[in-house]
């Protein structure tokens, strides 16, 4: 991977998510059950997966 590619992939845009107590308990239980240590990766992958699925569903068709 070239230096330009590494720089392009560098994560520089920060977002904040706020959860209520029930949502946080659900996340905690899920992470404990599946031994997830990196929650940032979990959230990032979940968000991108939903976006890609939605884009796939909404792609233009000819007919």
Gaussian input, Z-matrix of N, CA and C with variables (Angstrom, degrees):
# hf/3-21g

backbone

0 1
 N
 C     1     B1
 C     2     B2     1     A1
 N     3     B3     2     A2     1     D1
 C     4     B4     3     A3     2     D2
 C     5     B5     4     A4     3     D3
 N     6     B6     5     A5     4     D4
 C     7     B7     6     A6     5     D5
 C     8     B8     7     A7     6     D6
 N     9     B9     8     A8     7     D7
 C    10    B10     9     A9     8     D8
 C    11    B11    10    A10     9     D9
 N    12    B12    11    A11    10    D10
 C    13    B13    12    A12    11    D11
 C    14    B14    13    A13    12    D12
 N    15    B15    14    A14    13    D13
 C    16    B16    15    A15    14    D14
 C    17    B17    16    A16    15    D15
 N    18    B18    17    A17    16    D16
 C    19    B19    18    A18    17    D17
 C    20    B20    19    A19    18    D18
 N    21    B21    20    A20    19    D19
 C    22    B22    21    A21    20    D20
 C    23    B23    22    A22    21    D21
 N    24    B24    23    A23    22    D22
 C    25    B25    24    A24    23    D23
 C    26    B26    25    A25    24    D24
 N    27    B27    26    A26    25    D25
 C    28    B28    27    A27    26    D26
 C    29    B29    28    A28    27    D27
 N    30    B30    29    A29    28    D28
 C    31    B31    30    A30    29    D29
 C    32    B32    31    A31    30    D30
 N    33    B33    32    A32    31    D31
 C    34    B34    33    A33    32    D32
 C    35    B35    34    A34    33    D33
 N    36    B36    35    A35    34    D34
 C    37    B37    36    A36    35    D35
 C    38    B38    37    A37    36    D36
 N    39    B39    38    A38    37    D37
 C    40    B40    39    A39    38    D38
 C    41    B41    40    A40    39    D39
 N    42    B42    41    A41    40    D40
 C    43    B43    42    A42    41    D41
 C    44    B44    43    A43    42    D42
 N    45    B45    44    A44    43    D43
 C    46    B46    45    A45    44    D44
 C    47    B47    46    A46    45    D45
 N    48    B48    47    A47    46    D46
 C    49    B49    48    A48    47    D47
 C    50    B50    49    A49    48    D48
 N    51    B51    50    A50    49    D49
 C    52    B52    51    A51    50    D50
 C    53    B53    52    A52    51    D51
 N    54    B54    53    A53    52    D52
 C    55    B55    54    A54    53    D53
 C    56    B56    55    A55    54    D54
 N    57    B57    56    A56    55    D55
 C    58    B58    57    A57    56    D56
 C    59    B59    58    A58    57    D57
 N    60    B60    59    A59    58    D58
 C    61    B61    60    A60    59    D59
 C    62    B62    61    A61    60    D60
 N    63    B63    62    A62    61    D61
 C    64    B64    63    A63    62    D62
 C    65    B65    64    A64    63    D63
 N    66    B66    65    A65    64    D64
 C    67    B67    66    A66    65    D65
 C    68    B68    67    A67    66    D66
 N    69    B69    68    A68    67    D67
 C    70    B70    69    A69    68    D68
 C    71    B71    70    A70    69    D69
 N    72    B72    71    A71    70    D70
 C    73    B73    72    A72    71    D71
 C    74    B74    73    A73    72    D72
 N    75    B75    74    A74    73    D73
 C    76    B76    75    A75    74    D74
 C    77    B77    76    A76    75    D75
 N    78    B78    77    A77    76    D76
 C    79    B79    78    A78    77    D77
 C    80    B80    79    A79    78    D78
 N    81    B81    80    A80    79    D79
 C    82    B82    81    A81    80    D80
 C    83    B83    82    A82    81    D81
 N    84    B84    83    A83    82    D82
 C    85    B85    84    A84    83    D83
 C    86    B86    85    A85    84    D84
 N    87    B87    86    A86    85    D85
 C    88    B88    87    A87    86    D86
 C    89    B89    88    A88    87    D87
 N    90    B90    89    A89    88    D88
 C    91    B91    90    A90    89    D89
 C    92    B92    91    A91    90    D90
 N    93    B93    92    A92    91    D91
 C    94    B94    93    A93    92    D92
 C    95    B95    94    A94    93    D93
 N    96    B96    95    A95    94    D94
 C    97    B97    96    A96    95    D95
 C    98    B98    97    A97    96    D96
 N    99    B99    98    A98    97    D97
 C   100   B100    99    A99    98    D98
 C   101   B101   100   A100    99    D99
 N   102   B102   101   A101   100   D100
 C   103   B103   102   A102   101   D101
 C   104   B104   103   A103   102   D102
 N   105   B105   104   A104   103   D103
 C   106   B106   105   A105   104   D104
 C   107   B107   106   A106   105   D105
 N   108   B108   107   A107   106   D106
 C   109   B109   108   A108   107   D107
 C   110   B110   109   A109   108   D108
 N   111   B111   110   A110   109   D109
 C   112   B112   111   A111   110   D110
 C   113   B113   112   A112   111   D111
 N   114   B114   113   A113   112   D112
 C   115   B115   114   A114   113   D113
 C   116   B116   115   A115   114   D114
 N   117   B117   116   A116   115   D115
 C   118   B118   117   A117   116   D116
 C   119   B119   118   A118   117   D117
 N   120   B120   119   A119   118   D118
 C   121   B121   120   A120   119   D119
 C   122   B122   121   A121   120   D120
 N   123   B123   122   A122   121   D121
 C   124   B124   123   A123   122   D122
 C   125   B125   124   A124   123   D123
 N   126   B126   125   A125   124   D124
 C   127   B127   126   A126   125   D125
 C   128   B128   127   A127   126   D126
 N   129   B129   128   A128   127   D127
 C   130   B130   129   A129   128   D128
 C   131   B131   130   A130   129   D129
 N   132   B132   131   A131   130   D130
 C   133   B133   132   A132   131   D131
 C   134   B134   133   A133   132   D132
 N   135   B135   134   A134   133   D133
 C   136   B136   135   A135   134   D134
 C   137   B137   136   A136   135   D135
 N   138   B138   137   A137   136   D136
 C   139   B139   138   A138   137   D137
 C   140   B140   139   A139   138   D138
 N   141   B141   140   A140   139   D139
 C   142   B142   141   A141   140   D140
 C   143   B143   142   A142   141   D141
 N   144   B144   143   A143   142   D142
 C   145   B145   144   A144   143   D143
 C   146   B146   145   A145   144   D144
 N   147   B147   146   A146   145   D145
 C   148   B148   147   A147   146   D146
 C   149   B149   148   A148   147   D147
 N   150   B150   149   A149   148   D148
 C   151   B151   150   A150   149   D149
 C   152   B152   151   A151   150   D150
 N   153   B153   152   A152   151   D151
 C   154   B154   153   A153   152   D152
 C   155   B155   154   A154   153   D153
 N   156   B156   155   A155   154   D154
 C   157   B157   156   A156   155   D155
 C   158   B158   157   A157   156   D156
 N   159   B159   158   A158   157   D157
 C   160   B160   159   A159   158   D158
 C   161   B161   160   A160   159   D159
 N   162   B162   161   A161   160   D160
 C   163   B163   162   A162   161   D161
 C   164   B164   163   A163   162   D162
 N   165   B165   164   A164   163   D163
 C   166   B166   165   A165   164   D164
 C   167   B167   166   A166   165   D165
 N   168   B168   167   A167   166   D166
 C   169   B169   168   A168   167   D167
 C   170   B170   169   A169   168   D168
 N   171   B171   170   A170   169   D169
 C   172   B172   171   A171   170   D170
 C   173   B173   172   A172   171   D171
 N   174   B174   173   A173   172   D172
 C   175   B175   174   A174   173   D173
 C   176   B176   175   A175   174   D174
 N   177   B177   176   A176   175   D175
 C   178   B178   177   A177   176   D176
 C   179   B179   178   A178   177   D177
 N   180   B180   179   A179   178   D178
 C   181   B181   180   A180   179   D179
 C   182   B182   181   A181   180   D180
 N   183   B183   182   A182   181   D181
 C   184   B184   183   A183   182   D182
 C   185   B185   184   A184   183   D183
 N   186   B186   185   A185   184   D184
 C   187   B187   186   A186   185   D185
 C   188   B188   187   A187   186   D186

   B1=1.4498
   B2=1.5286
   B3=1.3155
   B4=1.4547
   B5=1.5281
   B6=1.3073
   B7=1.4623
   B8=1.5321
   B9=1.3445
   B10=1.4680
   B11=1.5186
   B12=1.3309
   B13=1.4722
   B14=1.5213
   B15=1.3143
   B16=1.4625
   B17=1.5211
   B18=1.3108
   B19=1.4676
   B20=1.5315
   B21=1.3242
   B22=1.4608
   B23=1.5238
   B24=1.3327
   B25=1.4591
   B26=1.5324
   B27=1.3003
   B28=1.4586
   B29=1.5242
   B30=1.3103
   B31=1.4698
   B32=1.5264
   B33=1.3246
   B34=1.4639
   B35=1.5287
   B36=1.3225
   B37=1.4610
   B38=1.5262
   B39=1.3080
   B40=1.4650
   B41=1.5317
   B42=1.3350
   B43=1.4638
   B44=1.5239
   B45=1.3133
   B46=1.4620
   B47=1.5176
   B48=1.3393
   B49=1.4627
   B50=1.5220
   B51=1.3189
   B52=1.4580
   B53=1.5308
   B54=1.3423
   B55=1.4616
   B56=1.5208
   B57=1.3364
   B58=1.4594
   B59=1.5388
   B60=1.3094
   B61=1.4711
   B62=1.5257
   B63=1.3322
   B64=1.4646
   B65=1.5274
   B66=1.3226
   B67=1.4633
   B68=1.5336
   B69=1.3298
   B70=1.4593
   B71=1.5239
   B72=1.3307
   B73=1.4640
   B74=1.5253
   B75=1.3248
   B76=1.4588
   B77=1.5264
   B78=1.3174
   B79=1.4714
   B80=1.5264
   B81=1.3165
   B82=1.4706
   B83=1.5225
   B84=1.3328
   B85=1.4650
   B86=1.5290
   B87=1.3221
   B88=1.4644
   B89=1.5271
   B90=1.3202
   B91=1.4599
   B92=1.5284
   B93=1.3076
   B94=1.4632
   B95=1.5223
   B96=1.3244
   B97=1.4679
   B98=1.5183
   B99=1.3172
   B100=1.4584
   B101=1.5279
   B102=1.3222
   B103=1.4770
   B104=1.5259
   B105=1.3205
   B106=1.4606
   B107=1.5158
   B108=1.3140
   B109=1.4628
   B110=1.5322
   B111=1.3343
   B112=1.4595
   B113=1.5264
   B114=1.3221
   B115=1.4610
   B116=1.5217
   B117=1.2997
   B118=1.4662
   B119=1.5189
   B120=1.3245
   B121=1.4631
   B122=1.5253
   B123=1.3182
   B124=1.4620
   B125=1.5281
   B126=1.3252
   B127=1.4628
   B128=1.5201
   B129=1.3259
   B130=1.4650
   B131=1.5312
   B132=1.3427
   B133=1.4572
   B134=1.5277
   B135=1.3267
   B136=1.4700
   B137=1.5285
   B138=1.3146
   B139=1.4689
   B140=1.5225
   B141=1.3262
   B142=1.4622
   B143=1.5248
   B144=1.3360
   B145=1.4674
   B146=1.5187
   B147=1.3362
   B148=1.4690
   B149=1.5309
   B150=1.3085
   B151=1.4675
   B152=1.5262
   B153=1.3287
   B154=1.4623
   B155=1.5307
   B156=1.3317
   B157=1.4675
   B158=1.5241
   B159=1.3164
   B160=1.4672
   B161=1.5294
   B162=1.3234
   B163=1.4647
   B164=1.5222
   B165=1.3210
   B166=1.4643
   B167=1.5286
   B168=1.3203
   B169=1.4668
   B170=1.5159
   B171=1.3056
   B172=1.4642
   B173=1.5174
   B174=1.3416
   B175=1.4614
   B176=1.5283
   B177=1.3153
   B178=1.4657
   B179=1.5345
   B180=1.3021
   B181=1.4531
   B182=1.5290
   B183=1.3081
   B184=1.4697
   B185=1.5187
   B186=1.3208
   B187=1.4758
   B188=1.4908
   A1=107.71
   A2=116.13
   A3=120.29
   A4=110.76
   A5=114.60
   A6=120.33
   A7=110.64
   A8=117.10
   A9=120.53
   A10=110.83
   A11=116.10
   A12=120.86
   A13=110.38
   A14=117.37
   A15=121.03
   A16=110.98
   A17=116.30
   A18=120.95
   A19=110.49
   A20=116.92
   A21=121.57
   A22=111.33
   A23=117.20
   A24=121.83
   A25=113.12
   A26=116.95
   A27=120.88
   A28=110.02
   A29=115.79
   A30=120.85
   A31=109.78
   A32=115.06
   A33=119.42
   A34=112.71
   A35=117.58
   A36=121.45
   A37=109.54
   A38=116.10
   A39=122.08
   A40=110.22
   A41=115.90
   A42=122.52
   A43=107.82
   A44=116.70
   A45=121.94
   A46=109.02
   A47=115.55
   A48=122.00
   A49=107.53
   A50=116.27
   A51=120.66
   A52=107.97
   A53=116.35
   A54=122.44
   A55=110.00
   A56=116.07
   A57=118.93
   A58=108.23
   A59=117.23
   A60=121.26
   A61=112.40
   A62=117.63
   A63=120.65
   A64=111.81
   A65=116.14
   A66=120.15
   A67=110.50
   A68=116.12
   A69=120.09
   A70=111.17
   A71=117.55
   A72=121.15
   A73=110.66
   A74=116.61
   A75=121.19
   A76=110.87
   A77=116.22
   A78=120.94
   A79=110.41
   A80=117.10
   A81=120.88
   A82=111.15
   A83=116.63
   A84=120.54
   A85=111.59
   A86=116.32
   A87=120.68
   A88=110.64
   A89=116.44
   A90=120.95
   A91=111.54
   A92=117.02
   A93=120.55
   A94=110.26
   A95=116.63
   A96=121.03
   A97=112.07
   A98=117.56
   A99=122.06
   A100=113.14
   A101=117.05
   A102=123.68
   A103=111.97
   A104=115.77
   A105=121.09
   A106=108.65
   A107=115.24
   A108=120.94
   A109=111.68
   A110=116.92
   A111=121.60
   A112=110.18
   A113=116.15
   A114=120.83
   A115=112.02
   A116=116.98
   A117=120.24
   A118=109.78
   A119=116.69
   A120=120.92
   A121=110.14
   A122=117.91
   A123=122.34
   A124=110.84
   A125=117.05
   A126=121.06
   A127=111.09
   A128=116.94
   A129=121.05
   A130=109.74
   A131=117.12
   A132=120.71
   A133=111.56
   A134=117.28
   A135=120.54
   A136=110.67
   A137=116.82
   A138=121.08
   A139=110.70
   A140=117.28
   A141=120.97
   A142=110.70
   A143=117.64
   A144=120.96
   A145=111.12
   A146=117.16
   A147=120.93
   A148=110.33
   A149=117.33
   A150=120.86
   A151=110.87
   A152=117.11
   A153=120.48
   A154=111.61
   A155=117.46
   A156=120.53
   A157=111.12
   A158=116.55
   A159=121.02
   A160=110.82
   A161=117.16
   A162=120.49
   A163=110.56
   A164=117.01
   A165=121.17
   A166=110.77
   A167=117.37
   A168=121.32
   A169=111.92
   A170=116.99
   A171=121.92
   A172=114.45
   A173=117.85
   A174=118.21
   A175=110.30
   A176=116.92
   A177=119.84
   A178=111.47
   A179=116.27
   A180=121.55
   A181=109.26
   A182=116.17
   A183=119.87
   A184=111.41
   A185=117.04
   A186=120.19
   A187=111.51
   D1=128.48
   D2=-178.75
   D3=-74.27
   D4=165.77
   D5=-179.77
   D6=-62.86
   D7=-38.53
   D8=177.58
   D9=-62.11
   D10=-40.81
   D11=179.41
   D12=-65.27
   D13=-43.04
   D14=178.42
   D15=-61.63
   D16=-42.37
   D17=-179.61
   D18=-65.80
   D19=-39.46
   D20=-179.81
   D21=-65.62
   D22=-34.48
   D23=-177.74
   D24=-85.12
   D25=-9.70
   D26=-179.44
   D27=-62.36
   D28=133.40
   D29=-178.01
   D30=-86.11
   D31=114.85
   D32=-176.79
   D33=-124.49
   D34=-8.53
   D35=-177.03
   D36=-99.77
   D37=113.41
   D38=-175.90
   D39=-95.20
   D40=137.42
   D41=175.10
   D42=-127.27
   D43=153.35
   D44=179.89
   D45=-120.60
   D46=136.15
   D47=177.15
   D48=-121.14
   D49=137.03
   D50=178.56
   D51=-118.09
   D52=130.21
   D53=-179.18
   D54=-113.82
   D55=150.72
   D56=171.93
   D57=-82.80
   D58=176.76
   D59=-174.42
   D60=-62.92
   D61=-41.12
   D62=179.79
   D63=-65.63
   D64=-42.06
   D65=177.97
   D66=-63.31
   D67=-41.63
   D68=-179.72
   D69=-64.65
   D70=-40.60
   D71=177.14
   D72=-62.05
   D73=-41.75
   D74=178.02
   D75=-61.22
   D76=-45.88
   D77=178.51
   D78=-62.63
   D79=-45.83
   D80=179.41
   D81=-58.83
   D82=-46.16
   D83=-179.97
   D84=-63.99
   D85=-42.17
   D86=179.27
   D87=-61.55
   D88=-47.72
   D89=-178.68
   D90=-64.62
   D91=-38.23
   D92=177.82
   D93=-66.82
   D94=-45.46
   D95=-177.87
   D96=-61.98
   D97=-39.45
   D98=-176.41
   D99=-104.99
   D100=15.50
   D101=175.99
   D102=50.82
   D103=47.32
   D104=178.90
   D105=-90.64
   D106=120.14
   D107=-179.50
   D108=-98.95
   D109=-31.24
   D110=-175.93
   D111=-103.12
   D112=90.20
   D113=-177.77
   D114=-69.62
   D115=-31.72
   D116=178.56
   D117=-59.73
   D118=-45.50
   D119=178.15
   D120=-62.69
   D121=-42.53
   D122=178.35
   D123=-57.51
   D124=-50.13
   D125=-178.87
   D126=-64.90
   D127=-43.65
   D128=-179.09
   D129=-60.42
   D130=-48.79
   D131=-178.45
   D132=-65.03
   D133=-38.91
   D134=179.57
   D135=-64.76
   D136=-44.04
   D137=-179.35
   D138=-64.98
   D139=-48.80
   D140=-178.33
   D141=-64.41
   D142=-37.60
   D143=178.31
   D144=-61.24
   D145=-45.85
   D146=179.56
   D147=-63.79
   D148=-41.95
   D149=179.65
   D150=-62.60
   D151=-46.63
   D152=-179.46
   D153=-64.53
   D154=-39.09
   D155=176.91
   D156=-62.59
   D157=-43.43
   D158=179.85
   D159=-64.73
   D160=-42.46
   D161=178.29
   D162=-63.05
   D163=-38.92
   D164=178.30
   D165=-64.12
   D166=-40.37
   D167=179.15
   D168=-67.90
   D169=-33.24
   D170=-174.08
   D171=-95.46
   D172=9.39
   D173=-177.24
   D174=-64.85
   D175=147.00
   D176=-177.47
   D177=-68.15
   D178=144.59
   D179=177.56
   D180=-118.41
   D181=157.74
   D182=-179.42
   D183=-79.75
   D184=-28.55
   D185=-176.06
   D186=-125.38

